[in-house]
């Protein structure tokens, strides 16, 4: 009985270790891809504005939001502006109007580069984001 309990606990620990290792395989969220061709002006809730390059959302060149019960991935190339107010998001699309009453994950972050280092901010601390494609 004692041997069976130890074997069961060892197997359970091994499974937990494998699951936890898999969670870290998504990459470091603080790193932005060097080839992201987007720049942005970000205004935060303290009314500070900063210009950033190589913009990504959670390391991706898409903005992921919820519309009702559905999930939408909007490529940054289709977005000109994002406004955040009272937990809701309104996305102004290039040449196609806007989508409002969207929700985001409370842990979503914007990442980018600035001349003197890297930049990141939680979306809950943002008022607006103007997105443009960098000039090549």
Secondary structure, 3 states (H helix, E strand, C coil): CHHHHHHHHHHHHHHHHHHHHHHHHHCCCCCCCCCCCEEEEEEECCCCEEEEEEEEECCECEEEEEECCEEEEEEHHHEEEEEEECCEEEEEECCCCEEEEEECCCCCEEEEEECCEEEEEEHHHEEEEEEEECCC
